[in-house]
């Protein structure tokens, strides 16, 4: 007879999100179901229904969890880059990896194809908050650079491998281009800096 540890609602929810993230990375977005997540954490389907309401609710919560985790990491990289500790390439790699290796691109695509129209809301809202937090000069340049970087990372996650191969470019060509764009954006930002 096994005794399951009683988790608080927040602990149970976080365990489910981490299990869902694991399934997403290991198997793909189609594997992120209430049944699969419940099985992975030793809970019931009903328990997950209580926390998320539906599979779409679980996927939306996972998108929000991924976005918050990823944006926190990117925020630290941007601050490090601005202070000379990190590099623009660190920011690019973290963003591209978030959509590719961390599964955010596949999850967003799957949710949209499944008819979950507001699937991108948590990701978009978190990125918006990150840009507002980091945009000390209030410039459109920062926002448009974030838009381009995010779209490049999403596109690369979805079809970067086959497309770079078809165009006979190195696999990291999109990352190289994104890095160049980010460096140019930072130079423009420094030119308009009130301290510059």
Secondary structure in CASP SS format (residue, H / E / C, confidence):
PFRMAT SS
TARGET T0000
AUTHOR 0000-0000-0000
METHOD secondary structure of the structure
MODEL  1
X C 1.00
X C 1.00
X C 1.00
X C 1.00
X C 1.00
X C 1.00
X C 1.00
X C 1.00
X H 1.00
X H 1.00
X H 1.00
X H 1.00
X H 1.00
X H 1.00
X H 1.00
X H 1.00
X H 1.00
X H 1.00
X H 1.00
X H 1.00
X H 1.00
X H 1.00
X H 1.00
X H 1.00
X H 1.00
X H 1.00
X H 1.00
X C 1.00
X H 1.00
X H 1.00
X H 1.00
X C 1.00
X C 1.00
X H 1.00
X H 1.00
X H 1.00
X H 1.00
X H 1.00
X H 1.00
X H 1.00
X H 1.00
X C 1.00
X C 1.00
X C 1.00
X H 1.00
X H 1.00
X H 1.00
X H 1.00
X H 1.00
X H 1.00
X H 1.00
X H 1.00
X C 1.00
X C 1.00
X H 1.00
X H 1.00
X H 1.00
X H 1.00
X H 1.00
X H 1.00
X H 1.00
X H 1.00
X H 1.00
X H 1.00
X H 1.00
X H 1.00
X H 1.00
X H 1.00
X H 1.00
X H 1.00
X H 1.00
X H 1.00
X H 1.00
X H 1.00
X H 1.00
X H 1.00
X H 1.00
X H 1.00
X H 1.00
X H 1.00
X H 1.00
X H 1.00
X C 1.00
X C 1.00
X C 1.00
X C 1.00
X C 1.00
X H 1.00
X H 1.00
X H 1.00
X H 1.00
X H 1.00
X H 1.00
X H 1.00
X H 1.00
X H 1.00
X H 1.00
X H 1.00
X H 1.00
X C 1.00
X C 1.00
X C 1.00
X C 1.00
X H 1.00
X H 1.00
X H 1.00
X H 1.00
X H 1.00
X H 1.00
X H 1.00
X H 1.00
X H 1.00
X H 1.00
X C 1.00
X C 1.00
X C 1.00
X C 1.00
X C 1.00
X C 1.00
X C 1.00
X H 1.00
X H 1.00
X H 1.00
X H 1.00
X H 1.00
X H 1.00
X H 1.00
X H 1.00
X H 1.00
X H 1.00
X H 1.00
X H 1.00
X H 1.00
X H 1.00
X C 1.00
X C 1.00
X C 1.00
X C 1.00
X C 1.00
X H 1.00
X H 1.00
X H 1.00
X H 1.00
X H 1.00
X H 1.00
X H 1.00
X H 1.00
X H 1.00
X H 1.00
X H 1.00
X H 1.00
X H 1.00
X H 1.00
X H 1.00
X H 1.00
X H 1.00
X H 1.00
X H 1.00
X H 1.00
X H 1.00
X H 1.00
X H 1.00
X H 1.00
X H 1.00
X H 1.00
X H 1.00
X C 1.00
X C 1.00
X C 1.00
X C 1.00
X C 1.00
X C 1.00
X H 1.00
X H 1.00
X H 1.00
X H 1.00
X H 1.00
X H 1.00
X H 1.00
X H 1.00
X H 1.00
X H 1.00
X H 1.00
X H 1.00
X H 1.00
X H 1.00
X H 1.00
X H 1.00
X H 1.00
X H 1.00
X H 1.00
X H 1.00
X C 1.00
X C 1.00
X C 1.00
X C 1.00
END
